[in-house]
Amino acid sequence: MATPGSWAATSQRALDAHTMSSALNVLVLGSGAIGTLLGTHLAQAGVCVTFIVRTAALEQLRMHGLTVQHKSYTIHIANPTLATDPQSVLEQQHFDCVVLAVKSYDTETAALQLQAAGRSLPPIVCMQNGVDNEALLAKFFGGGNVIAGTVTTAATQTAPGSVTVERIRGVGFTAGSTLATRLADALQATEMRVQLYTDARAMKWSKLLTNMLGNATSAICDITPGAVFAHPGLYRAEVEALRETLRVMRKLQIPVVNLPGVQVRLLAAAITLLPAAWYQNFLTRQVGHGRGGKMPSLHNDLFSGRTRSEVGWLNGAAQRHALACGLSAPVNAGLANILTDLVSGQRQKSDFRHKPDKLATELSRQ
């Protein structure tokens, strides 16, 4: 897990949106909800997209294609271009970029796979959660070859190649490169909301705030985010975890920015300036409604049998960066440590399952 550095992509802004979009050739590495969502929308816009998929899912995807479904629209790619080995694909053809959408704990493995291609790689568009992936990728490929991105649309993979969109919000990219503009134009052609940001760290840290909401606590206690925010003790812990993260952002001089469809600045202002009791009911409703009924990612990781969790790149990142700049983040540390122990098997899920009082008490002692 790297310390954030600076990264940028430098090139001229493009002139003709349609020509640029149709000329793009994109490799999508990561076939979960985000990779499928982005790749399918890009393919719908006329972009040439190759999807790296698991060997076990290859035949099913060849038979059924890729589908993104929302109550207001459906995109189906009947004959997607599929591959299982990024190294061989990169050796055989030129790509304008690699859209990286793997879990954060797989970033280094993905970087090694890409590096093994042994040739000049295209820019890496990092669409992952967390604030440290871009810096790690920059160590492999150089800061000028990494573009930060984020997805705020709530989407769930219901089967390999099949994604359900619960809430449409949008996508963000770091501004200042031709590639970011081309990707934005292509996605906007499918009526996806896209915003370009001049400050990549502001975009990624602001997304971190939203990723943290009710995420680790929901996983640890196996309750919904709405139930987390309705519980007095867990609500206090959630607010304090956000305040710890906001203190780190202020120390690092990283501003809070709004994201597509998400008023993060309003959230940060309330957390910073107002008594927590004033907005508990509002946050309880918003968090419960905002995920479109789906459980958070950390809960899905824990209860799908995975032995690793992204909590180290969310709450754990807040703690690491707090320590690095002379601050403390005990609630984030507690959440990260407990969930890491649960997912690794060092503690039993039953220790906190449906026991919010117990978790609230343990976090209050941090």
N, C-alpha and C positions, 0 to 999 in steps of 0.2 A: 504494500500500500504506500504509494509515493506521496511526497509533500507537493501541494499544488505549485506549479511553476507558471511561466507565461507561455502561451501558445498563440499562434496566429497563422492565417493563410493569406498569402500575398499574391494577388493577381488582379487583372483589370475587370471592371464590371462589364457584363455582357450586354449586347445591343438588342438582339431579337429573341424574345421569349420562346416563341414556338419553335424556331429553328434550333435553339439551344436545347430545349427539352427533348426534341425528337432525336437529337444527336447523342444524348447521354448514354453511356454504358455503365451500369452500376452493378457491383457485387454486394449482395446482402449476406453478412455473416452473423448468424443468430436467427433461428427459425421459430422463435416464440411469438408472443402476441405482438411485440413492438416491431420486430423484423418483418413479420408477415403483414402487419398493418401498413407500414411504410412502403415495403416492396410492392405490395399489391396496388396501392394508390399510385405509385410511380409507374408501374406497368400499365395501369388504366390510362395514364396521361401520355402514353406512347414511348416511355423510356424503355430501353433494353435492360432488363433486370435478370441477373442470374442469382438464384437462391442456393446457398449452401445449407444442406439439410442432413439430418442423421440418416445413416444407411438403413436403419430399421423402418424409417418412415418413407423411404424413397418410392417404393412401389405404390403405396397408398396415394401419395401425392401425384404420381403420374396418372393414376386412374381417375382421381376425383378433382385434381387441380387445387387452387387456392381460393378461399372465399372470405370476404369481410362483410359482415352483415350488421346493419343498424335498422331500427324500426322504420327509418325514412329512406334507406337505400341499401342496395346489395351490389358488391363488386365481385365478379367471379372471373378468375383467370383459368381457362380450361386447360391450356397447355403451357404451363410455366417452364422456363429453362431451369433445370435442377442439376446440382452437382453435390458431391460429398466431400471432395478434397480441395480446399482453397488453394493449396500450393500448385497443383497441376493446372487448375483453371487459370491462375495468374500467370503461369508460364506459357500458356497457349494463346492468350489474347490480351488486348489492352482494355483497361477499365479506367473510367474517369474518376471513380472513387470507390472506396469500400465503406459501406454503411455497417458500422459495428453495433450489434444489438444483443450481445451475449450478456449474461449475468456478470456483475463486477468481479466476482471471485474467479471468473474465467478470462479476464482481460489479458493477463500475462501469457496464458496458454495460447490465446488467439493471436497475440502479438508474435509469439514464437512461430506459429504456423505461417503467418504472413511473411515473417522475416525469412523463413526457409525457402520462399519462392526464389530468392537469390537474384533479384533484379530490382530495378528502380520501381518502387511501389507508388500507386496513385495516392492522393490524400485519403486520410482516414476520417470519416465522419462519425464521431463518438456520440451515440444516442443513449448512453447508459445512465442509470441513476448513480448518484454519488458525486463527489467533488475531486476525486483523485485520479480518475481514469485517464484524463487528458495528459496529466503530467507523466504518468507511467508510459503512455504511448509515445510521448515526446522523447523519452529516453531511448526508445527503440528507433523512431523514425524522424526525429527532429520536430521542434515546435511548429515550424512553418508548414508541416505536412499533416497537422491535426486540426480539425474543425469541430468545435463543441456544438452539440445539439441537445434538444430535450423534447419529450412528448408529454403533453398534459391530457390528451384524450384518454379516457378510461376504457380499456379494452382487455378482454380475457380470451385466452386460447381454449376453446372447448374441445378441440381434437387437433391432431397435426394438420396444418394447413387451413384450419377453420377458426376464425376470430369473430367474436361478438363485441360490438362497440356499445358500451352502456351510456357513456356521456361524451358527446363531441365537444372538444375544446380546441386543440390545435397542436402546432409544432413550432419550435424555435431553433434558429441557427445563429452562429456568430456571423456578424456582418463583415464586409470588407473583402470578399473574394467572389470571383466569377462563379465558382462552383456553388456557393451558398445561394446566390441569386438564381442560378439555374434550377437547383433543387426546389427552392421556394416557388418559382414560377410553375414548375411541373406539378407540385402538390396543390397549388392554388387552382390549377386547371381542373382538379377533381373536387373543387369547392372545400378544400381543407384550409382552415385558417392558419396562416404562417406569419411569424414575426421574426425580424432580424435584430440582433442585439450587438451593440458595440462593445459591451463588457461581458466576456464569456464567463468570468467568475461570478459576476452578479446573477447571471442567468442560472448557473448551476447551483449556487448556494441558495438562491430563492426557491429553486425546485427542491432542494434538500429539505427546506422547511415544510413544504407540502408533503413530501415523501414520509416525513417522520410522524405526521399526524395520526395518532391512534394505531400505528403500524406494529411496532414491537410489542406494545402492551396487548394488542388484540391477539397476536400470536402466542404470547406467553400464557395468557388466561383463557384462550380459545373463546373469546366473546367478540361481538361486533364492535366496530369503532364507535358507533352510537352509544353502546353500553359502556364503553371505556369513558367517554366524556360525560356520561350521566352519573358515574360513580365519583363521589367527592374526592376520595384519596387519589384515585388514578387521574382525575382531572387536574388536581394540583401538580402531580408529577408531569403530566403532559405539558402544562403551561411552563413549568420550570425547565423542562428539556428544551423547549423553544426559546426561552429567555437565555439559557446557557449558549445556545447556538447564535442567537442575535448578538450576544456580547462578543463572541468570537468574530463575527462579521464586522462589528464596529472596530474591534482592535485591528483587524486586517484591512480596514477601510474598504470593505466590500458593501456596496449599496444594495438594498432590497429593491427588486423590480417586479412589476406585474408580469405574469406569464399569460399565454393565450388562454382566455377563459377563466383565469384565476386571479383574484385581487389580492396578491400576496402583500402588497404594501399596507392595505387596510388591516390585514391580519397582524402584521408586524407592529403597526401603530397601536392596535388594541392591546396586544400582549405586553408592549413596552410601557404604555402610558396609563392604562385603565386597571382598576381592581379586577381580579380574575372573576369574581362572582358576577360582574356586570354582563359578561358575554358567554357564560357557561351554556345557557339554554340555546343561544344562537349557534355556538360552535357544535353543540350536540346535534342540532338539526342539520347543520351544513355538512358536517363530517359524515353523518349517516346517509344523507342524500347525495353528497358529492361523489361517492364511489359507485353510484348506480346500483347499489345492492350487492356488489361483489366484495369478498373479503380481501384485505390488503395482501400485498406481495409476500411479506415476511410470514404471514399466517399460511399462505399457500405453500411456501417453501418448507415450513416445518411439518405440515400435515400431509405433504405429498411424499414424504419419506426421504427428502434430500438430507445429506449429511453436512451441508454447508449453507450459510445464510448471508444475505447482503447486509445484515445489521452492522457488520464491521465497517461497511462503506457508508453507512447512514449515521446512526447514533455513535458508532465507534469512531467515525471520522470527526464528528463534533468534539468528542473527547480528545482525540489525538491533537487536533489543531488547537484546542484550548490549552493543553499542556505545552505545546510548542511556543505559544505566545504568552506564557506566564499566567494563564487563567486555569480555572478548574471547571469540570462539567460532570459532577458526581451522578446526577440522574441519568444522563446519557451513558455514562460508564456502566452504571448498574444495569440498565436495559440491555446494553450490548453484551455484557458478561453473562447475564442470566440466559438470554436467548442463544448465545453461542454454546453455552453448556447444555442447553436443551437439545439443540440440533445435532450436537456431537455425541449425545448420549451420556454425558457426564452427570446430568441430572435428568430426572424422569418428567415427562409431560404432566403426569398427575400431580407433581409438586405444586403447580400453580393453576392447573386447569379448573376453570370456573371458581377460582379463589381470588377475586380481585382485592379483597381486604388484605390477604397475605402479601400480595405483590406490593400494594400501596405501603404497607408497613415496612417491608424490606427496603423499598426505595427511599422512604423517609429517613432511614438510618444511614444512607450513603454519605 
